[in-house]
Amino acid sequence: MGMYDHMHQLSMWGESFKSNGSPHPLSSMLLPNTSPSILQSEDTSGTPGPLNKYDQEVTKSSEKIQRRLAQNREAARKSRLRKKAYVKQLESSRLKLMQLEQELDRARQQGLYVASGVEASHVGFNGAVNSGIATFEAEYGHWLEEQQKHVSDLRAAVTSNISDGEMRVLVEASLNHYYELFRMKGAAAKADVFYVMSGLWKSSAERFFLWIGGFRPSELIKILRPKIEPLAEPQLQGICNLGQLCQQAEDALSQGMDRLQQTLAQSVADGQLGEASYSPQIDTAMEKLDGVVRFVRQADHLRKAALVQVSQILTPRQAARGLLVLGEYFERLRALSQVWATNTREPE
């Protein structure tokens, strides 16, 4: 199968999910809370007792709704405050970035600055600061802080008796948080696709499992499955089908990426001996880098679709547990990186 056939297969794989026999979407699993006591019938006895009971239950239900609306308003207010603080942080980061650029200009003029290693991940070869990557690093730091809050909320929820509707709200909030990361990565890939592909924004242990700038969906499905059992037979079949489809899409992307890497290397190597570092071949290579950006976005599209499908196959409580497993998995990888980096080991 050729590269374009693989890409066509990838573009069609989402349709395959619809025919994999999986249960209805998550929303269809939620049944409205109906109470027989609320359904009033004509009282022929003339006694006000049952009617008062119905009125009391209606009043309690109304009070519960009002409390929930008040809680939602308070949560929205806090969210606006966090967003305001985040915007202020970005503005501060922008000012610091401008100061850094000025300092780098002065250092280059004096011949004092040499960029190297991960510390200069957002500094170009000529010493220029890549503002797109600097912005992404600031946004990703904030994303990690918010992710800790989502994991904490999920951890409390899975051991509580909250309703499926409330659980679904937490699930959707956690999913939207991952979708925001994919959006951020898309912008960062346009600024410096090599930076995103190398995983310099991740911990060292996370980079060990890196696949086209992120996690491999099929591998995470293998991690999640034993943690969310027991599963009904249709759910188990849906998860297995999803894993197979993800593996097929990953293989198609990996093969296409390998071929693009080969053609990119050949484009750079086609220059004549003795030519300057910049040559017409560099222009050709730059055109092919647009293809690398598209591969990163396709991989993130696959990651997003896998999260969506898993959440639709599972019940709200199972989905919350799966997202908690996912969040704690990445937390442990980051902790492993930190312990490895700080652990003092005697040379062998």
C-alpha positions in Angstrom: 0.0 0.0 0.0 1.4 3.4 -1.0 1.8 6.4 1.3 -1.2 8.2 -0.1 -3.3 5.0 0.3 -2.2 4.9 3.9 -3.2 8.5 4.4 -6.6 7.8 2.8 -7.0 4.9 5.1 -6.3 7.2 8.0 -8.8 9.8 6.9 -11.5 7.0 6.7 -10.7 5.3 10.0 -13.1 7.5 12.0 -16.0 6.1 9.9 -15.0 2.6 10.9 -15.6 3.4 14.6 -19.3 4.0 13.8 -19.7 0.4 12.6 -17.7 -1.4 15.3 -20.7 -2.6 17.2 -19.9 -0.4 20.2 -22.6 0.9 22.5 -24.4 4.1 22.0 -22.6 7.4 22.7 -22.1 8.4 26.3 -25.0 10.8 26.3 -27.4 8.0 25.4 -26.4 6.1 28.5 -27.7 8.8 30.8 -31.3 8.3 31.8 -33.3 11.2 33.4 -34.0 10.9 37.1 -37.8 10.4 37.3 -39.5 9.8 40.5 -43.0 8.2 40.6 -43.9 10.3 43.6 -43.6 13.5 41.5 -46.3 12.3 39.0 -49.4 13.6 40.7 -52.8 11.9 40.1 -56.2 13.1 41.1 -56.9 12.6 44.8 -60.5 11.3 45.2 -60.2 10.9 49.0 -60.2 14.7 49.6 -57.4 14.3 52.1 -54.5 16.8 51.7 -51.8 14.4 53.1 -50.5 12.8 49.8 -50.7 16.2 48.0 -48.6 17.8 50.7 -46.1 15.0 50.3 -45.9 15.6 46.6 -45.5 19.4 47.2 -42.6 18.7 49.6 -40.8 16.5 47.1 -41.3 19.0 44.4 -39.9 21.7 46.7 -36.9 19.6 47.6 -36.2 18.9 44.0 -36.4 22.6 43.2 -34.1 23.5 46.1 -31.6 20.8 44.9 -31.7 22.3 41.4 -31.2 25.8 42.8 -28.2 24.6 44.8 -26.7 23.0 41.8 -27.2 26.1 39.7 -25.5 28.2 42.4 -22.6 25.7 42.5 -22.3 26.0 38.7 -22.3 29.8 38.9 -19.5 29.7 41.5 -17.5 27.3 39.5 -17.9 29.5 36.4 -16.8 32.6 38.5 -13.7 30.7 39.7 -13.0 29.6 36.1 -13.2 33.3 34.9 -10.8 34.3 37.7 -8.3 31.5 36.7 -8.5 32.6 33.0 -7.9 36.2 34.0 -4.9 35.2 36.0 -3.7 33.0 33.1 -4.0 35.9 30.6 -2.0 38.1 33.1 0.6 35.4 33.3 0.9 35.3 29.5 1.3 39.0 29.3 4.0 38.8 32.0 5.7 36.1 30.0 5.5 38.2 26.8 7.3 41.1 28.6 9.9 38.7 30.0 10.4 37.4 26.5 10.9 40.9 25.1 13.5 41.5 27.8 15.2 38.3 27.0 15.4 39.1 23.3 17.0 42.5 24.2 19.5 40.8 26.4 20.4 38.3 23.7 20.8 41.1 21.2 23.3 42.8 23.5 25.1 39.5 24.2 25.4 38.7 20.5 26.8 42.1 19.8 29.4 41.5 22.5 30.1 38.0 21.4 29.2 36.5 24.8 26.2 34.3 24.0 26.4 30.6 23.0 23.1 28.6 22.9 23.2 24.9 23.6 21.2 22.0 24.9 17.7 21.9 26.3 18.2 25.2 28.1 18.0 26.9 24.7 15.1 24.9 23.4 13.2 28.0 22.3 16.4 29.8 21.0 17.2 29.4 17.3 20.6 28.6 15.8 21.3 32.3 15.2 20.3 33.2 18.8 16.8 34.5 17.9 14.1 33.6 20.3 11.2 31.5 18.9 8.2 33.3 20.4 5.8 30.5 19.4 7.7 28.0 21.4 8.2 30.3 24.3 4.4 30.9 24.4 3.8 27.1 24.2 6.1 26.4 27.1 4.3 29.0 29.2 0.9 27.6 28.2 2.0 24.0 28.8 3.2 24.9 32.3 -0.3 26.2 33.0 -1.8 23.1 31.4 0.1 20.8 33.8 -1.2 22.8 36.8 -4.8 22.5 35.6 -4.3 18.8 34.8 -3.4 18.2 38.4 -6.7 19.7 39.4 -8.6 17.5 37.0 -6.9 14.4 38.3 -7.7 15.4 41.8 -11.4 16.0 41.0 -11.6 12.6 39.2 -9.9 10.8 42.1 -12.5 12.2 44.5 -15.4 11.5 42.1 -14.8 7.8 41.5 -15.0 7.0 45.2 -18.2 9.1 45.7 -21.9 8.6 45.0 -22.4 11.5 42.6 -24.9 11.0 39.8 -24.0 9.9 36.3 -24.9 13.4 35.1 -22.4 15.1 37.4 -19.8 12.4 36.5 -20.3 13.2 32.9 -19.6 16.9 33.5 -16.2 15.9 35.0 -15.4 13.6 32.1 -16.2 16.2 29.5 -14.1 18.8 31.3 -11.1 16.4 31.5 -11.5 15.5 27.8 -11.7 19.1 26.8 -8.5 19.7 28.7 -6.7 17.2 26.5 -8.2 18.7 23.4 -6.8 22.0 24.4 -3.3 20.4 24.6 -3.7 19.2 21.0 -4.6 22.7 19.9 -1.6 24.1 21.6 0.7 21.5 20.0 -0.7 22.3 16.5 0.3 26.0 17.0 3.7 25.0 18.4 4.4 22.6 15.4 3.9 25.5 13.0 6.5 27.5 15.1 9.1 24.6 15.3 8.0 21.1 14.3 11.3 19.6 15.4 10.8 20.9 18.9 7.4 19.2 19.1 8.6 16.0 17.5 11.6 15.7 19.9 9.4 16.0 22.9 11.6 18.6 24.7 8.5 19.9 26.4 7.9 16.5 28.1 9.8 14.8 30.9 12.6 12.3 29.9 10.5 9.2 30.8 7.6 10.5 28.7 10.0 11.0 25.8 11.0 7.4 26.0 7.5 6.4 24.9 7.1 9.3 22.4 5.4 8.6 19.1 5.0 11.5 16.6 5.0 14.1 19.3 2.8 12.3 21.8 1.4 9.1 23.2 0.5 6.0 21.2 -3.3 5.5 21.5 -3.2 1.7 21.1 -0.7 1.4 24.0 -2.8 3.5 26.3 -5.8 1.4 25.5 -3.8 -1.6 26.7 -3.0 0.2 29.9 -6.6 1.3 30.5 -8.4 -1.9 29.8 -7.5 -3.9 32.9 -8.1 -0.9 35.1 -11.7 -0.3 34.0 -12.9 -3.9 34.1 -15.4 -5.6 34.5 -16.8 -4.7 31.1 -20.0 -5.9 29.4 -19.5 -8.0 26.3 -20.4 -5.2 23.9 -18.0 -2.8 25.7 -15.2 -5.4 25.6 -15.7 -5.9 21.9 -15.8 -2.1 21.3 -12.6 -1.6 23.2 -10.9 -4.4 21.3 -12.0 -3.1 17.9 -10.9 0.4 18.9 -7.4 -0.9 19.8 -7.1 -2.7 16.4 -8.2 0.4 14.5 -5.8 2.6 16.4 -2.9 0.2 15.7 -3.7 0.2 11.9 -3.8 4.0 11.8 -0.6 4.2 13.8 1.1 1.8 11.3 -0.1 3.9 8.4 1.2 7.1 9.9 4.5 5.5 10.9 5.2 4.2 7.4 4.3 7.5 5.9 6.5 9.3 8.4 9.5 7.0 7.6 9.2 7.7 3.9 8.9 11.4 4.5 12.0 11.3 6.7 13.9 9.5 3.9 12.9 12.0 1.2 13.7 14.9 3.6 17.2 13.5 4.3 17.8 13.0 0.5 16.7 16.6 -0.2 19.2 17.9 2.3 22.0 15.6 1.0 21.5 16.6 -2.6 23.7 19.7 -2.3 27.0 19.9 -4.1 30.3 19.6 -2.3 31.7 23.0 -1.3 28.3 24.7 -1.4 27.3 27.1 1.4 25.2 25.7 4.2 22.1 27.4 2.6 21.4 26.1 -0.9 18.3 25.5 -3.1 18.1 22.1 -1.5 17.2 23.8 1.8 14.1 25.3 0.1 13.0 21.9 -1.0 13.5 20.5 2.5 11.5 23.3 3.9 8.5 22.4 1.7 8.7 18.8 3.0 8.6 20.1 6.6 5.0 21.1 6.0 4.3 17.4 5.6 5.9 16.7 9.1 3.5 19.3 10.6 0.6 17.6 9.0 1.7 14.2 10.4 1.9 15.7 13.9 -1.7 17.0 13.5 -2.9 13.7 12.1 -1.4 11.9 15.1 -3.1 14.3 17.5 -6.3 13.8 15.6 -6.0 10.1 16.1 -5.3 10.6 19.8 -8.3 12.8 20.2 -10.6 10.4 18.3 -9.4 7.5 20.5 -10.3 9.5 23.7 -13.7 10.3 22.3 -14.5 6.7 21.3 -13.4 5.3 24.7 -15.6 7.8 26.5 -18.5 6.8 24.4 -18.0 3.0 24.9 -17.8 3.3 28.6 -20.3 4.4 31.2 -19.7 7.9 32.8 -18.2 6.3 35.9 -16.0 3.9 33.9 -14.8 6.8 31.7 -13.9 8.9 34.8 -11.9 6.0 36.1 -10.2 5.6 32.8 -9.2 9.3 32.6 -8.0 9.0 36.2 -5.8 6.1 35.2 -4.5 8.0 32.3 -3.7 11.1 34.3 -1.9 9.2 37.1 0.1 7.2 34.5 1.6 10.5 33.1 2.1 11.8 36.6 4.1 8.7 37.5 6.2 9.1 34.3 7.1 12.6 35.3 7.9 11.6 38.9 10.1 8.8 37.5 12.0 11.3 35.4 12.5 13.6 38.4 13.8 10.7 40.6 16.1 9.5 37.9 17.5 13.0 37.4 18.1 13.7 41.1 19.2 10.3 42.2 22.9 10.1 42.9 24.3 6.8 41.7 27.8 5.4 42.3 29.7 4.7 39.0 30.0 1.0 38.3 
